[in-house]
Amino acid sequence: MVPEWMKHYVVIEDWEGDGGIRIPEEALQKMGIDVGDSLYLMEEYVGTTRCLVLSKTPRIPDRMDELVDHWTSSGKSAADAQDE
């Protein structure tokens, strides 16, 4: 479930021939970003829905990355974790 503050409706506007969006100040504050910061625009899927995502990093880790990081940090191999 997406938190309510993350749900914003934006309109792509014409900014001197380029498409542009205005991000509400509340969303910028919650994300810890400000005017002039650089973000990455990525295409991601939420379930089967194609979405555009703004991110502070060039890549969004998927769930498998999180699991592997957990196994690695706990000293378990993938085979050990699978046996649990």
PDB file of N, CA, C and O in Angstrom, chain B, residues numbered from 101:
ATOM      1  N   MET B 101       0.848  -1.186   0.000  1.00  0.00           N
ATOM      2  CA  MET B 101       0.000   0.000   0.000  1.00  0.00           C
ATOM      3  C   MET B 101       0.889   1.244   0.000  1.00  0.00           C
ATOM      4  O   MET B 101       1.852   1.324   0.763  1.00  0.00           O
ATOM      5  N   VAL B 102       0.573   2.183  -0.834  1.00  0.00           N
ATOM      6  CA  VAL B 102       1.344   3.418  -0.957  1.00  0.00           C
ATOM      7  C   VAL B 102       0.839   4.426   0.074  1.00  0.00           C
ATOM      8  O   VAL B 102      -0.362   4.688   0.144  1.00  0.00           O
ATOM      9  N   PRO B 103       1.756   5.001   0.883  1.00  0.00           N
ATOM     10  CA  PRO B 103       1.326   6.010   1.861  1.00  0.00           C
ATOM     11  C   PRO B 103       0.619   7.180   1.173  1.00  0.00           C
ATOM     12  O   PRO B 103       0.948   7.541   0.043  1.00  0.00           O
ATOM     13  N   GLU B 104      -0.342   7.757   1.863  1.00  0.00           N
ATOM     14  CA  GLU B 104      -1.149   8.841   1.286  1.00  0.00           C
ATOM     15  C   GLU B 104      -0.300  10.010   0.800  1.00  0.00           C
ATOM     16  O   GLU B 104      -0.613  10.607  -0.230  1.00  0.00           O
ATOM     17  N   TRP B 105       0.777  10.352   1.527  1.00  0.00           N
ATOM     18  CA  TRP B 105       1.592  11.501   1.135  1.00  0.00           C
ATOM     19  C   TRP B 105       2.334  11.250  -0.164  1.00  0.00           C
ATOM     20  O   TRP B 105       2.802  12.197  -0.796  1.00  0.00           O
ATOM     21  N   MET B 106       2.453   9.990  -0.578  1.00  0.00           N
ATOM     22  CA  MET B 106       3.173   9.680  -1.809  1.00  0.00           C
ATOM     23  C   MET B 106       2.255   9.738  -3.034  1.00  0.00           C
ATOM     24  O   MET B 106       2.735   9.634  -4.163  1.00  0.00           O
ATOM     25  N   LYS B 107       0.968   9.898  -2.834  1.00  0.00           N
ATOM     26  CA  LYS B 107       0.017   9.933  -3.934  1.00  0.00           C
ATOM     27  C   LYS B 107      -0.228  11.374  -4.348  1.00  0.00           C
ATOM     28  O   LYS B 107      -0.879  12.133  -3.630  1.00  0.00           O
ATOM     29  N   HIS B 108       0.295  11.747  -5.507  1.00  0.00           N
ATOM     30  CA  HIS B 108       0.114  13.102  -5.993  1.00  0.00           C
ATOM     31  C   HIS B 108      -0.258  13.046  -7.462  1.00  0.00           C
ATOM     32  O   HIS B 108       0.278  12.239  -8.221  1.00  0.00           O
ATOM     33  N   TYR B 109      -1.155  13.889  -7.843  1.00  0.00           N
ATOM     34  CA  TYR B 109      -1.573  14.024  -9.224  1.00  0.00           C
ATOM     35  C   TYR B 109      -0.780  15.178  -9.818  1.00  0.00           C
ATOM     36  O   TYR B 109      -0.811  16.293  -9.297  1.00  0.00           O
ATOM     37  N   VAL B 110      -0.074  14.911 -10.903  1.00  0.00           N
ATOM     38  CA  VAL B 110       0.682  15.976 -11.566  1.00  0.00           C
ATOM     39  C   VAL B 110       0.306  16.020 -13.031  1.00  0.00           C
ATOM     40  O   VAL B 110      -0.092  15.012 -13.614  1.00  0.00           O
ATOM     41  N   VAL B 111       0.435  17.183 -13.612  1.00  0.00           N
ATOM     42  CA  VAL B 111       0.151  17.405 -15.023  1.00  0.00           C
ATOM     43  C   VAL B 111       1.467  17.755 -15.701  1.00  0.00           C
ATOM     44  O   VAL B 111       2.221  18.591 -15.202  1.00  0.00           O
ATOM     45  N   ILE B 112       1.746  17.124 -16.830  1.00  0.00           N
ATOM     46  CA  ILE B 112       2.940  17.479 -17.590  1.00  0.00           C
ATOM     47  C   ILE B 112       2.641  18.782 -18.309  1.00  0.00           C
ATOM     48  O   ILE B 112       1.717  18.867 -19.118  1.00  0.00           O
ATOM     49  N   GLU B 113       3.436  19.793 -17.999  1.00  0.00           N
ATOM     50  CA  GLU B 113       3.242  21.129 -18.554  1.00  0.00           C
ATOM     51  C   GLU B 113       4.270  21.390 -19.647  1.00  0.00           C
ATOM     52  O   GLU B 113       5.288  20.703 -19.736  1.00  0.00           O
ATOM     53  N   ASP B 114       3.994  22.385 -20.472  1.00  0.00           N
ATOM     54  CA  ASP B 114       4.936  22.795 -21.507  1.00  0.00           C
ATOM     55  C   ASP B 114       5.818  23.899 -20.944  1.00  0.00           C
ATOM     56  O   ASP B 114       5.347  24.998 -20.650  1.00  0.00           O
ATOM     57  N   TRP B 115       7.103  23.592 -20.798  1.00  0.00           N
ATOM     58  CA  TRP B 115       8.070  24.563 -20.308  1.00  0.00           C
ATOM     59  C   TRP B 115       9.039  24.856 -21.444  1.00  0.00           C
ATOM     60  O   TRP B 115      10.072  24.203 -21.587  1.00  0.00           O
ATOM     61  N   GLU B 116       8.685  25.850 -22.247  1.00  0.00           N
ATOM     62  CA  GLU B 116       9.513  26.268 -23.384  1.00  0.00           C
ATOM     63  C   GLU B 116       9.870  25.095 -24.298  1.00  0.00           C
ATOM     64  O   GLU B 116      11.018  24.946 -24.715  1.00  0.00           O
ATOM     65  N   GLY B 117       8.872  24.268 -24.602  1.00  0.00           N
ATOM     66  CA  GLY B 117       9.069  23.145 -25.512  1.00  0.00           C
ATOM     67  C   GLY B 117       9.438  21.841 -24.834  1.00  0.00           C
ATOM     68  O   GLY B 117       9.402  20.791 -25.475  1.00  0.00           O
ATOM     69  N   ASP B 118       9.793  21.873 -23.555  1.00  0.00           N
ATOM     70  CA  ASP B 118      10.096  20.656 -22.802  1.00  0.00           C
ATOM     71  C   ASP B 118       8.924  20.326 -21.891  1.00  0.00           C
ATOM     72  O   ASP B 118       8.209  21.218 -21.436  1.00  0.00           O
ATOM     73  N   GLY B 119       8.733  19.046 -21.631  1.00  0.00           N
ATOM     74  CA  GLY B 119       7.723  18.640 -20.668  1.00  0.00           C
ATOM     75  C   GLY B 119       8.257  18.849 -19.263  1.00  0.00           C
ATOM     76  O   GLY B 119       9.421  18.555 -18.991  1.00  0.00           O
ATOM     77  N   GLY B 120       7.436  19.343 -18.385  1.00  0.00           N
ATOM     78  CA  GLY B 120       7.858  19.569 -17.004  1.00  0.00           C
ATOM     79  C   GLY B 120       6.727  19.281 -16.042  1.00  0.00           C
ATOM     80  O   GLY B 120       5.553  19.409 -16.389  1.00  0.00           O
ATOM     81  N   ILE B 121       7.088  18.889 -14.826  1.00  0.00           N
ATOM     82  CA  ILE B 121       6.086  18.668 -13.780  1.00  0.00           C
ATOM     83  C   ILE B 121       6.458  19.485 -12.556  1.00  0.00           C
ATOM     84  O   ILE B 121       7.631  19.749 -12.293  1.00  0.00           O
ATOM     85  N   ARG B 122       5.449  19.872 -11.826  1.00  0.00           N
ATOM     86  CA  ARG B 122       5.662  20.566 -10.556  1.00  0.00           C
ATOM     87  C   ARG B 122       5.448  19.536  -9.445  1.00  0.00           C
ATOM     88  O   ARG B 122       4.425  18.853  -9.397  1.00  0.00           O
ATOM     89  N   ILE B 123       6.429  19.443  -8.565  1.00  0.00           N
ATOM     90  CA  ILE B 123       6.321  18.521  -7.436  1.00  0.00           C
ATOM     91  C   ILE B 123       5.928  19.341  -6.219  1.00  0.00           C
ATOM     92  O   ILE B 123       6.613  20.303  -5.873  1.00  0.00           O
ATOM     93  N   PRO B 124       4.825  18.970  -5.562  1.00  0.00           N
ATOM     94  CA  PRO B 124       4.374  19.747  -4.401  1.00  0.00           C
ATOM     95  C   PRO B 124       5.447  19.828  -3.317  1.00  0.00           C
ATOM     96  O   PRO B 124       6.182  18.868  -3.086  1.00  0.00           O
ATOM     97  N   GLU B 125       5.528  20.979  -2.659  1.00  0.00           N
ATOM     98  CA  GLU B 125       6.517  21.216  -1.602  1.00  0.00           C
ATOM     99  C   GLU B 125       6.451  20.146  -0.520  1.00  0.00           C
ATOM    100  O   GLU B 125       7.483  19.704  -0.016  1.00  0.00           O
ATOM    101  N   GLU B 126       5.251  19.733  -0.166  1.00  0.00           N
ATOM    102  CA  GLU B 126       5.088  18.696   0.863  1.00  0.00           C
ATOM    103  C   GLU B 126       5.791  17.402   0.450  1.00  0.00           C
ATOM    104  O   GLU B 126       6.434  16.757   1.278  1.00  0.00           O
ATOM    105  N   ALA B 127       5.674  17.021  -0.809  1.00  0.00           N
ATOM    106  CA  ALA B 127       6.332  15.798  -1.298  1.00  0.00           C
ATOM    107  C   ALA B 127       7.849  15.958  -1.276  1.00  0.00           C
ATOM    108  O   ALA B 127       8.564  15.029  -0.898  1.00  0.00           O
ATOM    109  N   LEU B 128       8.345  17.130  -1.679  1.00  0.00           N
ATOM    110  CA  LEU B 128       9.785  17.378  -1.645  1.00  0.00           C
ATOM    111  C   LEU B 128      10.329  17.253  -0.220  1.00  0.00           C
ATOM    112  O   LEU B 128      11.372  16.637   0.000  1.00  0.00           O
ATOM    113  N   GLN B 129       9.626  17.832   0.731  1.00  0.00           N
ATOM    114  CA  GLN B 129      10.062  17.789   2.122  1.00  0.00           C
ATOM    115  C   GLN B 129      10.066  16.361   2.654  1.00  0.00           C
ATOM    116  O   GLN B 129      11.019  15.951   3.316  1.00  0.00           O
ATOM    117  N   LYS B 130       9.013  15.600   2.371  1.00  0.00           N
ATOM    118  CA  LYS B 130       8.927  14.217   2.852  1.00  0.00           C
ATOM    119  C   LYS B 130      10.026  13.356   2.257  1.00  0.00           C
ATOM    120  O   LYS B 130      10.511  12.431   2.909  1.00  0.00           O
ATOM    121  N   MET B 131      10.426  13.649   1.021  1.00  0.00           N
ATOM    122  CA  MET B 131      11.464  12.867   0.350  1.00  0.00           C
ATOM    123  C   MET B 131      12.865  13.363   0.709  1.00  0.00           C
ATOM    124  O   MET B 131      13.854  12.711   0.377  1.00  0.00           O
ATOM    125  N   GLY B 132      12.955  14.497   1.375  1.00  0.00           N
ATOM    126  CA  GLY B 132      14.250  15.054   1.750  1.00  0.00           C
ATOM    127  C   GLY B 132      15.016  15.624   0.566  1.00  0.00           C
ATOM    128  O   GLY B 132      16.244  15.558   0.519  1.00  0.00           O
ATOM    129  N   ILE B 133      14.282  16.183  -0.390  1.00  0.00           N
ATOM    130  CA  ILE B 133      14.924  16.806  -1.551  1.00  0.00           C
ATOM    131  C   ILE B 133      14.487  18.256  -1.651  1.00  0.00           C
ATOM    132  O   ILE B 133      13.511  18.675  -1.028  1.00  0.00           O
ATOM    133  N   ASP B 134      15.238  19.024  -2.457  1.00  0.00           N
ATOM    134  CA  ASP B 134      14.937  20.439  -2.586  1.00  0.00           C
ATOM    135  C   ASP B 134      15.149  20.855  -4.030  1.00  0.00           C
ATOM    136  O   ASP B 134      15.724  20.109  -4.823  1.00  0.00           O
ATOM    137  N   VAL B 135      14.693  22.025  -4.357  1.00  0.00           N
ATOM    138  CA  VAL B 135      14.885  22.579  -5.695  1.00  0.00           C
ATOM    139  C   VAL B 135      16.386  22.600  -5.993  1.00  0.00           C
ATOM    140  O   VAL B 135      17.181  23.052  -5.169  1.00  0.00           O
ATOM    141  N   GLY B 136      16.764  22.114  -7.159  1.00  0.00           N
ATOM    142  CA  GLY B 136      18.169  22.059  -7.553  1.00  0.00           C
ATOM    143  C   GLY B 136      18.810  20.699  -7.353  1.00  0.00           C
ATOM    144  O   GLY B 136      19.868  20.432  -7.924  1.00  0.00           O
ATOM    145  N   ASP B 137      18.186  19.814  -6.541  1.00  0.00           N
ATOM    146  CA  ASP B 137      18.710  18.461  -6.367  1.00  0.00           C
ATOM    147  C   ASP B 137      18.492  17.659  -7.646  1.00  0.00           C
ATOM    148  O   ASP B 137      17.561  17.927  -8.405  1.00  0.00           O
ATOM    149  N   SER B 138      19.353  16.679  -7.877  1.00  0.00           N
ATOM    150  CA  SER B 138      19.220  15.799  -9.045  1.00  0.00           C
ATOM    151  C   SER B 138      18.514  14.517  -8.649  1.00  0.00           C
ATOM    152  O   SER B 138      18.783  13.942  -7.594  1.00  0.00           O
ATOM    153  N   LEU B 139      17.606  14.077  -9.511  1.00  0.00           N
ATOM    154  CA  LEU B 139      16.888  12.820  -9.304  1.00  0.00           C
ATOM    155  C   LEU B 139      16.963  11.992 -10.581  1.00  0.00           C
ATOM    156  O   LEU B 139      17.199  12.522 -11.666  1.00  0.00           O
ATOM    157  N   TYR B 140      16.763  10.705 -10.438  1.00  0.00           N
ATOM    158  CA  TYR B 140      16.701   9.803 -11.580  1.00  0.00           C
ATOM    159  C   TYR B 140      15.240   9.466 -11.844  1.00  0.00           C
ATOM    160  O   TYR B 140      14.471   9.224 -10.914  1.00  0.00           O
ATOM    161  N   LEU B 141      14.864   9.451 -13.117  1.00  0.00           N
ATOM    162  CA  LEU B 141      13.517   9.076 -13.530  1.00  0.00           C
ATOM    163  C   LEU B 141      13.613   7.683 -14.123  1.00  0.00           C
ATOM    164  O   LEU B 141      14.301   7.470 -15.122  1.00  0.00           O
ATOM    165  N   MET B 142      12.918   6.730 -13.502  1.00  0.00           N
ATOM    166  CA  MET B 142      12.999   5.341 -13.936  1.00  0.00           C
ATOM    167  C   MET B 142      11.621   4.769 -14.204  1.00  0.00           C
ATOM    168  O   MET B 142      10.625   5.195 -13.618  1.00  0.00           O
ATOM    169  N   GLU B 143      11.585   3.808 -15.090  1.00  0.00           N
ATOM    170  CA  GLU B 143      10.361   3.068 -15.355  1.00  0.00           C
ATOM    171  C   GLU B 143      10.411   1.803 -14.511  1.00  0.00           C
ATOM    172  O   GLU B 143      11.355   1.021 -14.618  1.00  0.00           O
ATOM    173  N   GLU B 144       9.412   1.601 -13.681  1.00  0.00           N
ATOM    174  CA  GLU B 144       9.321   0.430 -12.816  1.00  0.00           C
ATOM    175  C   GLU B 144       7.910  -0.135 -12.908  1.00  0.00           C
ATOM    176  O   GLU B 144       6.985   0.544 -13.355  1.00  0.00           O
ATOM    177  N   TYR B 145       7.758  -1.364 -12.488  1.00  0.00           N
ATOM    178  CA  TYR B 145       6.444  -1.997 -12.442  1.00  0.00           C
ATOM    179  C   TYR B 145       6.038  -2.210 -10.995  1.00  0.00           C
ATOM    180  O   TYR B 145       6.821  -2.703 -10.184  1.00  0.00           O
ATOM    181  N   VAL B 146       4.817  -1.838 -10.683  1.00  0.00           N
ATOM    182  CA  VAL B 146       4.209  -2.131  -9.396  1.00  0.00           C
ATOM    183  C   VAL B 146       3.121  -3.138  -9.707  1.00  0.00           C
ATOM    184  O   VAL B 146       2.048  -2.787 -10.198  1.00  0.00           O
ATOM    185  N   GLY B 147       3.415  -4.399  -9.413  1.00  0.00           N
ATOM    186  CA  GLY B 147       2.539  -5.470  -9.882  1.00  0.00           C
ATOM    187  C   GLY B 147       2.667  -5.527 -11.390  1.00  0.00           C
ATOM    188  O   GLY B 147       3.750  -5.776 -11.919  1.00  0.00           O
ATOM    189  N   THR B 148       1.567  -5.297 -12.079  1.00  0.00           N
ATOM    190  CA  THR B 148       1.599  -5.278 -13.543  1.00  0.00           C
ATOM    191  C   THR B 148       1.429  -3.873 -14.103  1.00  0.00           C
ATOM    192  O   THR B 148       1.302  -3.696 -15.315  1.00  0.00           O
ATOM    193  N   THR B 149       1.425  -2.871 -13.223  1.00  0.00           N
ATOM    194  CA  THR B 149       1.230  -1.491 -13.646  1.00  0.00           C
ATOM    195  C   THR B 149       2.576  -0.809 -13.891  1.00  0.00           C
ATOM    196  O   THR B 149       3.431  -0.775 -13.006  1.00  0.00           O
ATOM    197  N   ARG B 150       2.755  -0.273 -15.080  1.00  0.00           N
ATOM    198  CA  ARG B 150       3.988   0.457 -15.405  1.00  0.00           C
ATOM    199  C   ARG B 150       3.924   1.843 -14.775  1.00  0.00           C
ATOM    200  O   ARG B 150       2.939   2.564 -14.932  1.00  0.00           O
ATOM    201  N   CYS B 151       4.989   2.207 -14.060  1.00  0.00           N
ATOM    202  CA  CYS B 151       5.024   3.478 -13.337  1.00  0.00           C
ATOM    203  C   CYS B 151       6.321   4.209 -13.624  1.00  0.00           C
ATOM    204  O   CYS B 151       7.330   3.590 -13.965  1.00  0.00           O
ATOM    205  N   LEU B 152       6.293   5.524 -13.486  1.00  0.00           N
ATOM    206  CA  LEU B 152       7.510   6.327 -13.499  1.00  0.00           C
ATOM    207  C   LEU B 152       7.840   6.646 -12.054  1.00  0.00           C
ATOM    208  O   LEU B 152       6.973   7.058 -11.283  1.00  0.00           O
ATOM    209  N   VAL B 153       9.109   6.452 -11.690  1.00  0.00           N
ATOM    210  CA  VAL B 153       9.550   6.622 -10.309  1.00  0.00           C
ATOM    211  C   VAL B 153      10.688   7.623 -10.277  1.00  0.00           C
ATOM    212  O   VAL B 153      11.614   7.540 -11.084  1.00  0.00           O
ATOM    213  N   LEU B 154      10.628   8.573  -9.349  1.00  0.00           N
ATOM    214  CA  LEU B 154      11.747   9.481  -9.088  1.00  0.00           C
ATOM    215  C   LEU B 154      12.556   8.888  -7.947  1.00  0.00           C
ATOM    216  O   LEU B 154      11.999   8.482  -6.927  1.00  0.00           O
ATOM    217  N   SER B 155      13.870   8.839  -8.120  1.00  0.00           N
ATOM    218  CA  SER B 155      14.731   8.232  -7.114  1.00  0.00           C
ATOM    219  C   SER B 155      15.987   9.063  -6.909  1.00  0.00           C
ATOM    220  O   SER B 155      16.470   9.720  -7.831  1.00  0.00           O
ATOM    221  N   LYS B 156      16.513   9.025  -5.685  1.00  0.00           N
ATOM    222  CA  LYS B 156      17.776   9.694  -5.387  1.00  0.00           C
ATOM    223  C   LYS B 156      18.958   8.862  -5.876  1.00  0.00           C
ATOM    224  O   LYS B 156      20.060   9.387  -6.031  1.00  0.00           O
ATOM    225  N   THR B 157      18.741   7.579  -6.117  1.00  0.00           N
ATOM    226  CA  THR B 157      19.805   6.674  -6.581  1.00  0.00           C
ATOM    227  C   THR B 157      19.496   6.212  -8.000  1.00  0.00           C
ATOM    228  O   THR B 157      18.333   6.204  -8.405  1.00  0.00           O
ATOM    229  N   PRO B 158      20.526   5.824  -8.767  1.00  0.00           N
ATOM    230  CA  PRO B 158      20.295   5.441 -10.158  1.00  0.00           C
ATOM    231  C   PRO B 158      19.604   4.097 -10.322  1.00  0.00           C
ATOM    232  O   PRO B 158      19.278   3.707 -11.443  1.00  0.00           O
ATOM    233  N   ARG B 159      19.379   3.392  -9.242  1.00  0.00           N
ATOM    234  CA  ARG B 159      18.767   2.077  -9.339  1.00  0.00           C
ATOM    235  C   ARG B 159      17.969   1.815  -8.077  1.00  0.00           C
ATOM    236  O   ARG B 159      18.413   2.143  -6.977  1.00  0.00           O
ATOM    237  N   ILE B 160      16.792   1.226  -8.232  1.00  0.00           N
ATOM    238  CA  ILE B 160      15.976   0.859  -7.081  1.00  0.00           C
ATOM    239  C   ILE B 160      16.209  -0.624  -6.818  1.00  0.00           C
ATOM    240  O   ILE B 160      15.939  -1.450  -7.689  1.00  0.00           O
ATOM    241  N   PRO B 161      16.711  -0.980  -5.620  1.00  0.00           N
ATOM    242  CA  PRO B 161      16.939  -2.400  -5.353  1.00  0.00           C
ATOM    243  C   PRO B 161      15.616  -3.161  -5.339  1.00  0.00           C
ATOM    244  O   PRO B 161      14.605  -2.672  -4.835  1.00  0.00           O
ATOM    245  N   ASP B 162      15.646  -4.359  -5.897  1.00  0.00           N
ATOM    246  CA  ASP B 162      14.426  -5.150  -5.850  1.00  0.00           C
ATOM    247  C   ASP B 162      14.432  -6.023  -4.598  1.00  0.00           C
ATOM    248  O   ASP B 162      15.423  -6.048  -3.867  1.00  0.00           O
ATOM    249  N   ARG B 163      13.376  -6.711  -4.355  1.00  0.00           N
ATOM    250  CA  ARG B 163      13.224  -7.515  -3.134  1.00  0.00           C
ATOM    251  C   ARG B 163      14.321  -8.572  -3.031  1.00  0.00           C
ATOM    252  O   ARG B 163      14.795  -8.848  -1.930  1.00  0.00           O
ATOM    253  N   MET B 164      14.738  -9.173  -4.156  1.00  0.00           N
ATOM    254  CA  MET B 164      15.779 -10.193  -4.120  1.00  0.00           C
ATOM    255  C   MET B 164      17.092  -9.598  -3.615  1.00  0.00           C
ATOM    256  O   MET B 164      17.810 -10.242  -2.851  1.00  0.00           O
ATOM    257  N   ASP B 165      17.409  -8.373  -4.038  1.00  0.00           N
ATOM    258  CA  ASP B 165      18.614  -7.705  -3.547  1.00  0.00           C
ATOM    259  C   ASP B 165      18.569  -7.570  -2.019  1.00  0.00           C
ATOM    260  O   ASP B 165      19.577  -7.786  -1.347  1.00  0.00           O
ATOM    261  N   GLU B 166      17.420  -7.219  -1.483  1.00  0.00           N
ATOM    262  CA  GLU B 166      17.280  -7.071  -0.036  1.00  0.00           C
ATOM    263  C   GLU B 166      17.505  -8.403   0.669  1.00  0.00           C
ATOM    264  O   GLU B 166      18.169  -8.452   1.704  1.00  0.00           O
ATOM    265  N   LEU B 167      16.955  -9.487   0.113  1.00  0.00           N
ATOM    266  CA  LEU B 167      17.118 -10.800   0.725  1.00  0.00           C
ATOM    267  C   LEU B 167      18.573 -11.242   0.696  1.00  0.00           C
ATOM    268  O   LEU B 167      19.091 -11.752   1.689  1.00  0.00           O
ATOM    269  N   VAL B 168      19.234 -11.047  -0.446  1.00  0.00           N
ATOM    270  CA  VAL B 168      20.635 -11.444  -0.561  1.00  0.00           C
ATOM    271  C   VAL B 168      21.489 -10.628   0.404  1.00  0.00           C
ATOM    272  O   VAL B 168      22.381 -11.176   1.052  1.00  0.00           O
ATOM    273  N   ASP B 169      21.227  -9.323   0.508  1.00  0.00           N
ATOM    274  CA  ASP B 169      21.965  -8.481   1.455  1.00  0.00           C
ATOM    275  C   ASP B 169      21.770  -8.987   2.883  1.00  0.00           C
ATOM    276  O   ASP B 169      22.714  -9.014   3.671  1.00  0.00           O
ATOM    277  N   HIS B 170      20.550  -9.384   3.208  1.00  0.00           N
ATOM    278  CA  HIS B 170      20.256  -9.901   4.550  1.00  0.00           C
ATOM    279  C   HIS B 170      21.044 -11.180   4.803  1.00  0.00           C
ATOM    280  O   HIS B 170      21.658 -11.336   5.859  1.00  0.00           O
ATOM    281  N   TRP B 171      21.028 -12.099   3.830  1.00  0.00           N
ATOM    282  CA  TRP B 171      21.763 -13.359   3.985  1.00  0.00           C
ATOM    283  C   TRP B 171      23.253 -13.083   4.139  1.00  0.00           C
ATOM    284  O   TRP B 171      23.918 -13.673   4.990  1.00  0.00           O
ATOM    285  N   THR B 172      23.769 -12.185   3.314  1.00  0.00           N
ATOM    286  CA  THR B 172      25.197 -11.872   3.335  1.00  0.00           C
ATOM    287  C   THR B 172      25.597 -11.267   4.680  1.00  0.00           C
ATOM    288  O   THR B 172      26.621 -11.641   5.251  1.00  0.00           O
ATOM    289  N   SER B 173      24.793 -10.336   5.184  1.00  0.00           N
ATOM    290  CA  SER B 173      25.134  -9.667   6.439  1.00  0.00           C
ATOM    291  C   SER B 173      24.986 -10.600   7.638  1.00  0.00           C
ATOM    292  O   SER B 173      25.642 -10.396   8.660  1.00  0.00           O
ATOM    293  N   SER B 174      24.136 -11.617   7.527  1.00  0.00           N
ATOM    294  CA  SER B 174      23.960 -12.542   8.648  1.00  0.00           C
ATOM    295  C   SER B 174      24.937 -13.710   8.578  1.00  0.00           C
ATOM    296  O   SER B 174      24.989 -14.535   9.491  1.00  0.00           O
ATOM    297  N   GLY B 175      25.725 -13.783   7.481  1.00  0.00           N
ATOM    298  CA  GLY B 175      26.723 -14.839   7.349  1.00  0.00           C
ATOM    299  C   GLY B 175      26.156 -16.149   6.848  1.00  0.00           C
ATOM    300  O   GLY B 175      26.859 -17.160   6.841  1.00  0.00           O
ATOM    301  N   LYS B 176      24.904 -16.158   6.430  1.00  0.00           N
ATOM    302  CA  LYS B 176      24.283 -17.377   5.923  1.00  0.00           C
ATOM    303  C   LYS B 176      24.439 -17.454   4.414  1.00  0.00           C
ATOM    304  O   LYS B 176      24.474 -16.430   3.731  1.00  0.00           O
ATOM    305  N   SER B 177      24.530 -18.652   3.909  1.00  0.00           N
ATOM    306  CA  SER B 177      24.535 -18.827   2.452  1.00  0.00           C
ATOM    307  C   SER B 177      23.093 -18.891   1.988  1.00  0.00           C
ATOM    308  O   SER B 177      22.187 -19.058   2.805  1.00  0.00           O
ATOM    309  N   ALA B 178      22.870 -18.762   0.711  1.00  0.00           N
ATOM    310  CA  ALA B 178      21.529 -18.845   0.142  1.00  0.00           C
ATOM    311  C   ALA B 178      20.923 -20.211   0.439  1.00  0.00           C
ATOM    312  O   ALA B 178      19.722 -20.303   0.693  1.00  0.00           O
ATOM    313  N   ALA B 179      21.727 -21.278   0.414  1.00  0.00           N
ATOM    314  CA  ALA B 179      21.243 -22.627   0.698  1.00  0.00           C
ATOM    315  C   ALA B 179      20.792 -22.741   2.149  1.00  0.00           C
ATOM    316  O   ALA B 179      19.768 -23.363   2.430  1.00  0.00           O
ATOM    317  N   ASP B 180      21.555 -22.140   3.086  1.00  0.00           N
ATOM    318  CA  ASP B 180      21.168 -22.165   4.499  1.00  0.00           C
ATOM    319  C   ASP B 180      19.852 -21.451   4.712  1.00  0.00           C
ATOM    320  O   ASP B 180      18.988 -21.930   5.446  1.00  0.00           O
ATOM    321  N   ALA B 181      19.697 -20.289   4.061  1.00  0.00           N
ATOM    322  CA  ALA B 181      18.479 -19.494   4.214  1.00  0.00           C
ATOM    323  C   ALA B 181      17.292 -20.226   3.623  1.00  0.00           C
ATOM    324  O   ALA B 181      16.180 -20.119   4.140  1.00  0.00           O
ATOM    325  N   GLN B 182      17.508 -20.968   2.548  1.00  0.00           N
ATOM    326  CA  GLN B 182      16.412 -21.697   1.906  1.00  0.00           C
ATOM    327  C   GLN B 182      15.927 -22.825   2.804  1.00  0.00           C
ATOM    328  O   GLN B 182      14.745 -23.168   2.774  1.00  0.00           O
ATOM    329  N   ASP B 183      16.821 -23.411   3.606  1.00  0.00           N
ATOM    330  CA  ASP B 183      16.465 -24.504   4.490  1.00  0.00           C
ATOM    331  C   ASP B 183      15.608 -24.042   5.671  1.00  0.00           C
ATOM    332  O   ASP B 183      14.974 -24.866   6.331  1.00  0.00           O
ATOM    333  N   GLU B 184      15.581 -22.746   5.940  1.00  0.00           N
ATOM    334  CA  GLU B 184      14.822 -22.227   7.086  1.00  0.00           C
ATOM    335  C   GLU B 184      13.336 -22.296   6.852  1.00  0.00           C
ATOM    336  O   GLU B 184      12.555 -21.899   7.717  1.00  0.00           O
TER     337      GLU B 184
END
